[in-house]
Amino acid sequence: MASTKNDERELVKSIEHARERHSELLESIDQTRALLEKHSRKLATIETEIAELQRRYQAVKASETSEVEAQGDNLRHALLIINPNSGIRANGGEQLDNIRARLRAHGIDAEVGMKKSAKGTRKLAKKAAEDGEELVIVAGGDGTIEDIAAQLVGSTTILGIIPVGTMNNVARVLGIPLIVEDACALMGMGVTRQIDVGRVVANADPVLEYFLETAGIGLSAIAIPAGDAAKSGRFDAVPDALRKLFNIKPQRMTLELDDGKIVSAHSQVITVSNGPLIGNNILVAPDAKMDDGLLDIAVYDGMNKADLLGYFLAAANGKRVDDPRVKFYRTARVRIKALEPIAVHSDKDLIEAKNVLEIEVLPHRLSVIVGNGIALTLPVESAPSVPPLTGPQTEAIDAQA
């Protein structure tokens, strides 16, 4: 009996001690949250001040004589890399001249780097990072942006984006305006955030090692590249992709998360997302942040091809879809195992099929000029305008509205 009483007293003491530690921790969290909110308000105030100073600078530049303007005093140097297959080049350079002029009006002297291949643009970006170039601006779509970003990972070079692609997923979620004038104004503001980069571990092709949007296995690794091929007019690639699409069978897969949690699924698709959008503005990871040091994993368990097609069609055009069969997890690293080799994609690219796939996040490894985007923990509220998650941005939407 005495032993039981002693045990009870010890348990009561342990409970009280645990409650005290809980209260202390809760108080610490509340204090940290209050401090974060205070600093966030200060940050927003400073960024608003930067935006106002940038507008005043632009007004001064507009009133200067051409002689003074030609001197190029006080302009920030940048390397401007364009997609060699984009309309910028195809339309005789008029859009390129406009971009350079708008950048100059916002205080940036852009030196144009144009190569005839994706490999050439990657080399150009890599050299810029190695040479310590302060700012590299990419005028292109998601594919070009992702190619260039991969060369800047871990460097001090800042990435700027002028979205002139078809889907513009990266720009949309980072809040970078689709209107060229507003995108150039954002470049002039120069407000940066450190964002995460996804990495496919032990990838046989180092060119495809990093991703900004999503890596995935199974059905999405075939369907998404097939859609991209059709969108870009490469219809010869579509029949083979569709044949693979309908031949693929669901299989048992196991996911090992970084906290030791094991997830089992019978699935055709698993997506591992750094950002919210993929493909045709499909909102595959609605709550994903590109600066939280985590990947958002979606497991589509027990869904047949019709179910998956319906889900992805419903999630297209930036729409949130709730389906209890789609389970979400967050982790810094995941190991996916399957009985048979599974098709894998990293952003837009197919990579070698694997039985075991490891994916991790590299936190805050890329510095990017950003706006008021849903993928940011601290969006830039003073950005010139906010792009929609889908469709064209036909007018400058007030970022503070």
Secondary structure, 3 states (H helix, E strand, C coil): CHHHHHHHHHHHHHHHHHHHHHHHHHHHHHHHHHHHHHHHHHHHHHHHHHHHHHHHHHHHHHHCCHHHHHHCCCCEEEEEEECCCCHHHHCCCHHHHHHHHHHHHCCEEEEEECCCCHHHHHHHHHHHHHCCCCEEEEEECHHHHHHHHHHHCCCCCEEEEEECCCCCHHHHHHCCCCCHHHHHHHHHHCCEEEEEEEEECCCCCHHHCEECCEEEEEHHHHHHHHHHHHHCCCHHHHHHHHHHHHHCCCEEEEEEECCCCEEEEEEEEEEEECCCEECCCEECCCCCCCCCCCEEEEEEECCCHHHHHHHHHHHCCCCCCCCCCEEEEEECEEEEEEEEEEEEEECCEEEEEEEEEEEEEEEEEEEEECCCCCCCCCCCCCCCCCCCCCCCCCCCCCCCC
